[in-house]
Amino acid sequence: MEENEALKNKFNKKVRNGKKAAASTGLKKSSKAETEEASGKHIESRKDEQLTSRIKTDNNEGGIAKIILQSIPPESCITSVKFEGPNIALYTKNPKFSLTELTYHLSSLSKILKKRFVIRTDPTIRLPEDQTRSVVGKLLPKDVLVSALFCDDATGEVILEVNHPEAINSTMVIQMAESTGWIAHTRRSPHIPSNSINTIHSILKNSAKERTTFFQELGNRIFRAPLIVVNNGVNGGSDGNGYDRQYTEEPRSSPLQHQSWPINKEEVMLFCLGGVKQVGRSCFIVVTPESKVILDCGINPGETSGLDAYPRLEWFNFNLDEIDAVVISHAHIDHQGFLPTLFKYGYDGPVYCTEPTLPLMILLQTDSVKIAKSNGTYLPYELRDVNEVIKHCITLPYGKPTDISPDITITLNNAGHIMGSATVHLNISGAHNILYSGDYKYAKTQLLDSASSIYPRVETLITESTYGNTNDVMPDQSVVYRTFTDSINKTLTDGGKVLIPLPAVGRAQEIMLVIDKEMREGRLIESPIYIEGMISEASAIHMSYAHYLGSDVRKSVSQGINPFQSDYFTVVNGYGKRDEVFDDENPSIIMATSGMLEGGPSVEYFKEIAPSEKNKIMFVSYQINRTLGRRGMDGVMTEISMLDKSGKLKVVPVRCQTQKIDGFSGHSDFNQILGFVSKVRPKRVLVNHGEKSKSDNVASAIYSKLKIRSSVPDNREIVRLR
């Protein structure tokens, strides 16, 4: 009992001292006071040591729960403490106290336990969803309207879609928690309902019990005891510290059996399974003695053969239940398009990504299923596998360190590529730090702020090189906009139509902002602008997560302006409306998905646009090798066989003009890549996500200009990082 009281007094004292600090008189302390303070610090230090010692000997869920309950005030009314995903969850019947006073205690306790906490409400105090809706409506200001409300039984959180999320402050959140038993999170109401977000809510609601079990099992896995076993070098040689050393500095040419992987406790290995010396199917696996973590899991849209289209996971000889986590950098399919297949074949672990990446990713995965069924093409997963992604996804905000395994903590930061895109910083036991760039833009754009480049420590940087040639330098934005506008004006003046094939996520929203502005300000000839495909749905998701957009766009949105709506835009829904666009002989601008002409309405528009010399196709995003978009951009086609509306094969002559507009890309150009690397200052750079010549050029430039060790690995190569 005395020990328990000491623990309580320790944390209460820290809280009291923190509150008294502001009232300090500032008078010089007496010698006696200084002696007493030093003595007090020594006692505090010894208590910290005692608590740390207890944690080491009692590190399971029950032991940690006991320590926490003995260290916090009884007013917290904590009914249970559980390992839950990457956090320790404290369930309370007194949300007001727990969301205010208790946070002081947990802040101190978190530093000693080296674990992160989350407050949950006890399920017994949560109101039914209908009653919650009624109570919340009364608590909110009159000008704040709730368009949707979703209660998540697995987390005790209520998601509020409101027109003015900035009007809801922390005091209101506490009031709602007190009155309803749900902890509120807000999101902006989109201008049109988002089917992707609604689908996510539906799946989460129907799988609440399943997800509760998943979170608890995951928590116990993350906070498990270390796996390292000292075997005195019995199998295959010792490193001198009693640990087997199975890996060498040189990459291996074939995978190792899992049973032969006892490695030095400090070694970190990187398995390259896709996305090196190419653009597409990005996939790496970080292997430590404790963990295996997948970084991205994409497909190659330009390939049809499985060996070339998908990550070479079969080469990495492992069981899916050995994977601790999958981390997705952003929503484009070359980085996440193979993810549902993992679940199809038995993966049941967590997927970490940013908050907007989840709905954008689900939008693109669902569309891939629809296109595959419509075209009769093979896709290695089904809609039910996409639903499994939703159930297992844990979304993270930028800048929040999160434990995903016993020895790996990740932090996601803005990559500036598309909304929600993230660089992934992995801190491995404090001994080695990896920064996986994903796709990044190290410059501000109309839509997004520049990629974050401030990191406390980076030993290994894995950087993209999409625009890695020395002459891949983007022109000034004003020049880009003028070139873009002049090119469209010429085609419109000649009586032609302009087709702009776009990825639904990222470039579409950027081009919408530019076209609207250029037309409003009189530089672009007024003409109909038709929008078809997933662009409207993706734009609705952008509005819901507008706080992830660039500072200029956020400011406009906070003032009630929707940047993705314009009087000039006409949304085309269905084949009937599309025929009206075809039948209209007047000049017009057509924006349609997909961006590489590999499916979706842009392909149908291509069939109509391509035969006429008056028309033009403008490419504003990267075109992967072997896609229809790349062949069209390179001008290597004079005709192509395609299916008509009746399903019969027909020859489409390709006589239209084509133009590539540089400057709209969400990727960094050559100078921006070097600028980013120079700012991060890693000890080593691995170059990926680029055609071979471009990756080689970036690696060479980094070494010659920045004097940083750099190289370009191969697919199916193991690189020892530490």
N, C-alpha and C positions, 0 to 999 in steps of 0.2 A: 504493500500500500504506500509506503514512503517513497518508493521508486516512482510509482504512478503519480503521486502528488508532485514530485520533483519535476517530472516531465511536463505536467500541466503548468506548474509555476514558471518553468523555463519559457514556454511559448507565450504565456500571459504577460510575463515580464517584457518580452520582446515587443509585444503589441503596445503595452503601456509606454515603453521607452520611445517607440516610434511616434506615438501621439503627443508625447510631451516635448519632443524635439522642437516643434514649432514655437513652443512657449519658453524656450530657453532664454535666460537673462543675458547671456553673453559675458558674465563676469568671469574673471580668471579663477580657476579652481585652486583650492588650497592644496598644500602638499598631502594633507590627510585624505582629502577627497580623491586626489590622483592615485594614492595608494589603494584606497578602497575600490576605485574604478578598475585598476589593474588587477586587483584580487578578484573582482567580480568577473572580469573577462577570462581570467584563468579558470574560474569555476565553470563559466559557460562553456569554455573550450573542453573541459573535462567531461561535461555533460554531453556535448556533441560527440566526443569520442565514445562515451558509453553507449549512446544511442546508435552510433554507427556500428559499434561492435555487436549490438543486439540485432541489427538489420542483417549483418553478415551471417549470423547463426540462425536467423529465423526469417528467411527471405521468401517463403511461400505466401500464398494469398491470405491464409489464416493468420500467420505470424505478422505480416504487414498490417492487416486490418486491426489486430490487437494493439500494435504500436500506435497507429493513427488514432484509434478511439481513446487511448489513454493520454493522448497529447492534445486533444481539442476540447473546447468547452462543452458541457452537457447541453447548453442551450441550442446547439446545432441540431439536436434531435435526429442524429444520424441513425438510420435503422439497419443499414448494411454497407459494407465496403467490398467492392469487387474489382478484380482485374477485368477491364473491359476494353478490348482493342488496344490502342497504344496508350491508354490512360488508366488511372485508378479512379473508379467511379464511387462517389459518396452519395448515397440515397438519403434524402432528408424529408422530414415532415415540417420543417421550419424554413421555407425557402428565403424568407426575408433576411433572417440572420445568416444563413449559409451563403447567400449571394453578396453579403456586405462584410460583417465582422469576421466570419470564418475565413475569408480570403487572406486576411493578415496572417493567421496561423498557418494556413496551407502554404503560403509563400515561403515561410521559414522552413517548414517541414519538407517542402519540395527540394530545397537546396541540400538537405541532409540525406533524404531518401534517394535523390537523383532520379525522381520519377515525377510525372505530371498528373495533375488532378482534374477531374471534371465533376461538377455538381449536377446530380439528377434529383428529380422529385420522387418521393415514394409513390408507387402506383396507386396506393389507397387514397391519396388526396387529389387525384386527377379527376376533373369533371368530364362527363361525356362530351363528344365533339360539338353537338348541337348547343348544349348549355355554354360551352366555352366560347362559341361564336357569339352568343347573345351577350355574355359578360364582357368580352373583348370589345364589342361594338360600343358598349356604354362607357368603357374606360378611355377609348381613343378620342382625340379632338374631333370636332364635327367635320372638319375639312379633310380628314383622313378616312378614305373609303377602302374597305376590305373587299378585294375581288375574288380571293380564294383563301381558304384556311385548311391546313393539313396537320393533323395530330399524329405524331410518330410514336407509337406505343413502345418501340424498342429503345428509344432514347429519352422519352419524356419531354420532347421538344415540339413546339407548335410553330409551323411556318406560316407567316402572314404575308400574303401578296397585297401590297397597299400602293396607293398612288403617290404618297409622300413618305417614304421610309425614313427620311432625314428628320421628320417631325416626331418620331418615336425615340425617346431618350431612355437612359438606364433606369430612371425612377419609374417610368411606365412599365418597363419590363419586370421590375420587382413587384409592382402592383398586380400585374397580370399573373405572375407566379403565385402570389399570395391568394388571389381570388379564384384562380382556375386550377392550380396545381401543375401548370405547364410552363416551361421556360421558353419564351418567345424569341424567334429569329425573324427578321423581316427581309423581304425581297420586293423589288419594284414590280408593279403590275405591268405586263407587256401590253402593247397596243392591240394585239390580237392574242387569243389564247394559244399557248404553246402545247401542241400535242405531245412533244417529247417530255416536257415537264409534267404534264398530267399523267402520262404513262409511268414515269418514275414514281410519282406519288402513289399510284394505284398498286404497283408492284411492291413498294415498300410497306404499304398498309396491309396487304394480303400476306406478307411474309414476316410480320413483326415477331412472332414467336421464334421462327427459324433464325432470324437475324439476332435476336437476343442471345440465343445459344451460341451462334457464330462469334459474336463479340466476346463472350466470356471465354470460349475456347481459344480464341485468338489472343486474348489478354494473357492467359496462362502460358501460351506458346512464346509470346514476346518476352515475358518476364521469367522464362525458364532458367534453370541452373545451367552454368556453362557446360558445353559439350566436350571441351578439350580433355583428352585422357593421356596421361604420361605413360609411355610404354617402354621407355629406356632404349629406344632405337632397335627393337627386336625385328621389325620388318623394314628392311631397306635402308638402314643408315640413320645416323642421328646428327642433329645440328650442333651438338655440344651442350645443349640445354636439356636433353632428355626427350626432345620431340622429334618425330620422324620428319625428314625433309624429302618429299617426293617430287617437288617441282624444281625446275632449274630456271636459270635466267632466260634461256632461249625458249620461244614458243614451241609447243608440241604440235605434231602434225596429225595426231589422232586422239580421240577422247580417252579419258581415264575412267576405269570402273569406279563407281562410288565407293566400293569397299576398300580401294587403295588410296583414299584421300586423307589420311591423317597427315596434316601439314603443320609446319611451324606456326606457333600461336600468333606470330606477327605477320605472316604472309597474306597478301591480297592478290587474287588472280582475276583477270578479266577475260571472259570467253566472248569472242566476236562471232556472232551468229547471223549477222545481216547488216546491210547499210554501210559497209566499208568498200571503197573504190566503186561506189554506185549510189544512186539516189533511190530509195525504196527499201522496204522490209527492215527498217531499223530494229536492231535487237542485240542487247548485250546482257551478259549475266556476270554479276560481281560475286565472287566466291571468297569467303573468309573461313577460318576454322569453325566459326559458329553459324554462318548464314549463307544463303544463296538468294540473291535478289535480281529479278529481271528488270532491265531498263528498256522500256518500249517493246512493242511486239507488233510490228506492222507488216503490211504486204507490199508487193511491187506491182502497181497497177498496169505496168506495161508488159508483164509476163503472163504466160498461160501455163507454163510447166511448173509443177509443184516445187521442184528443187530450186528453181530460179525465182519463183513468185513469193515463197514463204520463208520465214527464218529457219535456219538449219538446226532446229531443236533436236532432231533425231540424232545429230552428231554428238551433242552433249548428253552423254549416257546417264540419265537420272530419272527418278520418279517424280511425278508432279507434286506429290505430297512433301517432297524435300524442299520445295520452293517456299521461302518465307514471305515473299511479297512480290507484286508486280507494280512498278511505278511508271505511269504514263505521262510523258512530257506535254503532249497536247493532242487535240482531237483529230488531226488529219490521218487518213487511213494508212499512209505509209509508216505511221508510228503506232497505230493501235488496231489496224484492221484484222489482225490475226488473234486478237485477245479472246473473242468468244469461243474460238476453237480450243483454247486451253481448258475452258470449262466443259466443253463437249467431251473432252477426253479425261476428265476427272479432277482438274484443279479445283480446289474449293477454298483457296486462301484469299487474302485481301488484295484489292487494287487501290492504289493511292493516286490521286490526281487533284487538280484544283477544282473549286466549286463549279465554275461554268464549263469545265472540260467534260464533266459527266453528261449533261444533256446534249451538248454538241456531239460528243462521241456516240451516244445512243441514237441521235438523229442520223448520223452517217452509217452506222452499222445497220440500222433498220432499213435505210434506203438501199443498202447493198443487197439485203435479202430480197427486197421488192424487185430490184433490177435483175437479179439472178433468176428469179421465178419468171419474170416477164420475158427475158431474153432466152431462157432455157440454158443458161450458163451455170457452171459448177461454182459453188461457194462452200467452203469447208465447215460452215456452221448454219444454224437455223435460228428462228426468232426466240425460241425457248433458251438458247444459249446466251443471247443478248440479255434476256431477263436475269440470268444468273450473274452477269456482269453488274447489273443494277444492284442486286442483293448484296454483293460482296464489295461494293465500292465505298471507300472512305474518303470523303472530300476534305481538302485542307486549304486554308487561306494562305496567301503569300506570307513568308517570313516566320512561320511557326515551326520550331524544331519539333520533330515527332519521332519517337522510338518505334522502329519497325521490326527490330530483332534484338537479341541480347547485346550485339556489338555495333549496330548501325543506327544512326540518327539521320533523318533526312530533313532538309529545309527546301521548300519550293520558292522561287523568286521569279519576278516578271521577266519573260524572255522577249517580249515585244514583237512576237511573230504573228500570232492571232490572239483573240481574247482568251485569257486563261492559260496561254502557253507558259511553260515554266522551265527554267534551268533547275537541275536537281543537284543539290549539294549533299554529299554523303560523308558524314563524320564516322570513321570506323575506329571505335574505341579511343578516340583522341590521338591515335597514332598515325593515321593516314586519312587525307581528305581528297575526295574525288569530286570534280564538278563536271557533270554531264550537261552539255549546253542544249541538247535537243536542237530544234531550229530556233534561231534568234535573230533579231534585228537590232543592231547597235546604233540606232538612230531613231529620232522621234518621227512619227507619221501622223497623218490626219486622224487616225483611229486610236493609236496606242502610244504610250510613252516608250522611251528607249529601254532596251534590256538592262537589267541591274548588273553592275560589274563590281560591286563592293562585297568582298568576302574576306573573312578574317584570316583564312589559311586555305591554300589549295596546293596539294602536291601534284596531282594529276588532273589535267584538263582534257576532256574529250570534246572536240569542237567540230562543228559542221564546216563544209567547204563548198556548198552548192555553187556559189559564184567565186571560185578560187583562182581563176586566171588573173594574171597581173593587170590585164586590161578590163576586167570585170569591175568597173567603177561606175556607180550610178550617177547620173547627172543631177543637177540641182532640181529641187521639186518644182520650182517655177518653170523651168525648161521642160520638165516632164509633162506638166499640165498643159503647157502651150502646144507641145508636140501632139499630145493626145487629142486636144480640142481641134487643132488645125486638121488633123487627119480625118476625124469624124466629119467636120464641116465640109471637107472636099468631097467625101462620098455622098453626103446628104445633098450637096449642091448638084452633083451629077445624077441625082435621082435614085441612088442606090440605098441599100439597107446595110447596117453595120451589126454584125453578130459579135458579141463579147462573151465567149465561154468563160465561166467563172467557177472556182470552188465556192460552195455555198457559205463556207465559213472563212471569214477574214477578208480576202480580196473583194468579195461581193460588196461587203459593207463599206469598204474603203472607196470603191468605184462609185457607189451610190452617193456618198458624201461629195465626191469631186464633181460628178455629173450635175447634181442638183445645184451646187454652188456656181459652176461655170454657166449653166443655163440661166439661173436667176440673175447673174451679173452681166448677162448679155454677150458673153464670149462664145457660147455654144448656140448654134441655130436651134430655135425651138422646134421640136418634133416629138412625136409619140415615143415614149420609152416603155417597152414591154418587159416585164420581169416574170420569169417562170422557173419552176423548180423549187428547191428547198430554201431559196434565198429569203422568202418572207418568214418562214419558220425559224431560220437561223437568226434573222434580225430581231424577232420577238425574244429569243433567248438572250441576245445582246442587250436588249432593254431590261430584262429581268436582272441581269448582272452588270448593269451599267457602271458600277463602282470599280470594275476591272478595266474599264476603257481609259483612254488618255485623258489628261487633265482638262483639255479644251472641251472634249465631248461630255465629260462628267459635268462640267459647268453648265453647258446647254441643257442637259437632261434635268439637272436640279432646278432650272428655270422653267421647266414644263415643256421644253422643246423636244420633239422626237426627231432625231436626225435621220431616221430611216423611213420617214414618210414625206411625200412630196406630191404636189398637185400634178407634177409631170409624170409620175409613175402610174402605170396600169398593170395590175397583177393579172396574169393569165392563168386561169384555173380550168384544166381539162382540155381534151382534144378539140372540142367544138370551138372554144375561144381561140385556140391555136390556128385553126383554119381561117378565122377572121383576119389574123395577122398575115397569113400567107396570101389571102385574097386581096388585101389592101395594097395597092400598087404605089402608094405614097412612101416617100423616104421615112425611115424609122430606125430606132436603136433597139436592139434586142439583147437583154442580159439573161443568160440561162446557164444552168448547171448541166453536166459537170465541166470542170475547167480544162480537162485534157481530152474532151470529146470521147470519153470512154463509157458512155451511157447517159441516160437522162434526156431531157428535152433539147439540150444543145445539139445532140446528134440529129434529131429530127429537123431542127432549124438548119443544120449544116447541109442536109440533103436539098433543101430549097434555096439556100443562099449560094452554094458552091457553083452551080452552073452558069451564073451571070457575071460577066466582067465588071458590071456596075457595082456589085456588092463587095463587101470587105469583111474579113474575119480579123479581129484584133486580139492578140494574145497578151495578157497583162500579168500572167502568173507562169511559174516554171512548168515546162512540159517534159515529162520523163521520157527517156528513150523508148522507142517502139510504140508509143501511144499514137492514136490518130491525130491528136493535137500536135505532137512533135513532127510527124510526117507532113502535116499541113503547113506548119510554120517553116519547115526547112524547104518547102516547095518541091518535094520529090514525087508528088502525085499529079498525074494529069487526069486520072479517073480512078474510081474505086467501086467495087461491088458491094451493095448494101441491100437490106431488106426493105421493101416498100410497106405501105399500110396493110396490104393484104397478106403479107408474109412471103411474097415472092421476091426472088433475087433480081435486082436491077443494077445497071451500071450508071453511076452518077459522075458526070464530067466535072472536073475541078478547074474552073476558069476564073474564079473570084480572086480578088486581091487579098493578100495576107500581110499583116504587119505585126511585128513584135515591139511592144512599148516597154523599154527598160525604165525602172524607177518605181514601179508599184510593188515590187517584190517584197515579201515579208522576210526575206533572207538578208543577211549582211553581205555587202560586197567585199571585195578583196581588202580594201583599206580599212573597212569597219571590222573585219575579222582580226586583222593585225592590231587595230586599236583596242579591241576587246581583250586579246591575249596580253597585250602590253599592260593593260590596266589590272588584270587579274594576277599576273606574274606567277604562274605556276612553275614548278620545278621540271615538269615534263608535259608534253602535249601529244595526244593521239588524235589524228585527223580522220574524220569519217564523213559520210553523207555528201558525196561529191563524185563526179566522174573521176576516173583514176588520175588523169593529167592535172585536174584541178586540185585534188587532194595532195598529190605530190608537190605541186607548186606552192601550196600553202605551207606544207611541212618544211620545204626548203627555205622559204622566206622567213619563217619563224626562227629557224636555226641561224640563218645568215644575218638577219637584221636584229633579232632580239636576243640571240645567243642562248636560246632555250632548247634543250633536247627535245626533238620532235620526230615522229615517224608515222607511217601509214600502215596499219596492220592489214591482214587479209581476212576474208570470211573463213571461218573454221580455224582460227588461230587463238592460242592462249597467250596472253601477255601477263607477265609477272609485274605487278605494280609496286610491290613491297616484299 
